[in-house]
């Protein structure tokens, strides 16, 4: 392998592989460095609106593959502590496609295979221990891999909220939300048939996401706030997760007795769940996926955001390789601005939702209004699913329709 490549991507997850496929498909020399020797389940999202499926189609992944890794979810039922149920359909009630649950054990390897087929090199079992980012345009960036070293004209961090590239660039900052822990795993559907719907169950200082995925399984994602810290430390993740599952209110079409749910793999944990960056790109470096900043999984669409970031980054990186000096730095700055423009309103909506979650009585009030007002509820689903501009969720007329008695 050459000592210097055009692009080195750190992380072979969904964002890293999608970006590698896009760049390699343009004839750009790409090497992806992934510390894990083989794919394994780790904390991550599986539920997404139709927007992410459309973005996945744009990667070039075969339609048959996308069909195989998705399971339609007609309705996501938001359930409050007070018993209010808000059905969110993400536009499916108007005849559009439904939300889906992804089988990440099939999707991620499929994107990795697409990257390889496009001409990218994937090096698994290669842990990047340090990154040297010379701030001057046109310089070679250096990645340390144990005793080895690799040079690259452009380095991309696709390595999550703990990104080593973001740290090297000096742009990583702690999440502004209080520290939270995420626990995710799959359980077997034990009942015949069962509901095809997903559930988002709000609990004290946390919430539970339950999403059907291919293979007769349900993904369980639990987010727990600071008041759960002592219990997690005392009882451990598995016992705490079992306790949380036992609190889920039984419904008629449940396919699972949640207190007795059979796990398909070990629980994967993540903390902190969110992270932020002051910039997403600079001379010779870019951030994509969760490495480019991620607020909170409650409103979903981390997967869609990751795929959109790879589309924008692919255009910017290809352009920057064709420029020298200041022009290349300007392209990186343009990518950062494009990401901010694309997601600033959605982040504002996410902060608004978090402010409601932090005030249970206000959240219950808003949930009752959403449950009783189909038009407002439909708009909220479209906003949460990135299917319409998120600014619609901040429009004073929408907020008045939501909150007016």
URLINZI-V688409 format. One line per field, one symbol per residue. phi: phi as a letter, one per 40 degrees, with the letter a starting at -180 (. if undefined). psi: psi as a letter, one per 20 degrees, with the letter a starting at -180 (. if undefined). A space follows every 50 residues. Layout:
phi = ???
psi = ???
This chain:
phi = .ccbbcbbbchbcdcccccdccccccgccbbbbbcccacacadacbcacc cccccccccgccdcccdcbbbcbcabccbcccgcbbcbbfgcccgcccca bccccbcccccccccccchcbbbcgbcccabbbcccdgcccbbcbgccab bacbbbcbbgcbdccccccgbcbcccccdbbbbbabbccbccggccccbb bcbcfiabbbbcbdggbbcbbbbbcdccccccccbgccccccccdccccc bccccbcccbccccaccbbaaccbabbcabaadgaabbgccchacacccg gcccdccccccccdcccdccccbbfcccccccccccccccccbccccccc ccccccdcbdccccccccccccbdcccccccccccfcbdcdccbcdcccc ccbcc
psi = qqhprgpppopkagggggggggghijjpoppppphphrqqprprqhpqri hhgghhhiijpqhhgghhjqpqnhpoopprhjjppoppikihijjrqrrr pqnhihgghghghggghijqppoqjopohqponpipqiqpqpppndirqp qqhpppokkaikphghghikipqqqhqqpqpppqrqqppiqpdrqiqrqo oprplarppopqrqjlrpppopppahiigggghghrgghggggghiippp rhjpiqohijpoqirqppqppqhrrrqhqjqaojqqprbhhjppgqigia khgggghhhhghhgggggghhirrchhhhhgghhgghgggghjghhhggg hgghhghinhhhggghghgghinhggggggghghjkirpihhiiphhghg hgip.
